[in-house]
């Protein structure tokens, strides 16, 4: 079953208009009248064909096709398109005759022939439209699968990087504080268990939960106390690459925050048509950004979801922004 999207109804409206004006020109040539006098009849016929196509398509998608074998969906859809053209032409002629807008008097047989012709044209063009939409859907599905494969490859790069840094942090505690090391390993196992079955893109809420688990792991190796502050506006609802916040927080720690102490502030807010997730740290001024595996990988993953990574540095603090455009 192929559902018609909102934007694709424009194709159907165009199809109905072509058929309506075609039958108008055909009718005008039959009785020797000017084409201009039949424009209203064309608009009227197009309106009926579009209206009937809309209702039959919606009824088919919502109720009828769900109860039919998939092999019958295309023949049934073409039959519905034929009936839309047939009755659309017939209703257009009857409405014109009742309103007496165009002086057109045809025998019932002639009206039936013209309506049948419209039905055949509607089903034929409808089938071409179906193949066009189906081709577009297949192309979209192919792009989606390619995107998912690309994301999995990128995630495969970031996971070892994340594991390496975390295990290094735990290794530092093994001799210095075995009890803390044990707590860190338990917290790390919980983090892995949660993240293992998540998709490449997760909700911001889930990402923040992962960050809190990650913070519990890495906070055990802080030399000076570091505060984590999270502020999320109510209207911010978006999906972000998994482990994106961890990458930015880890970058802040790597550039001196874990030795000097300070704070990491995470904000999520809307700015015009953009949604922004900001990570600000007080670890010092960063005059140049050298992209390692984590930052470079995150930038690529953001580009795949219409996102962008920005950074700026002010006196005593560094700010990273993940900007998502609608």
Secondary structure, DSSP 8 states (H G I E B T S, - for coil): -----TTTHHHHHHHHHHHHHHHHHHHHHHHT--SGGGHHHHHHHHHHHHHHHHHHHHHIIIIIGGGS-GGGHHHHHHHHHHHHHHHHHHHHHHHHHHHT-S-----HHHHHHHHHHHHHHHHHHHHHHHHHHHHHHHHHHHHHHHHHHHHHHHHHHHHHHHHHHHHHHHHHHHHH-HHHHHHHHHHHHHHHHHHHT--SEEEHHHHHHHHHHHHHHHGGG-SS-EEEEEEE-TT---EEETTHHHHHHHHHIIIIIHHH-EEEEEEEEEETTEEEEEEEE-S----S----HHHHHHHHHHHTTTEEEEEEEETTEEEEEEEEE-
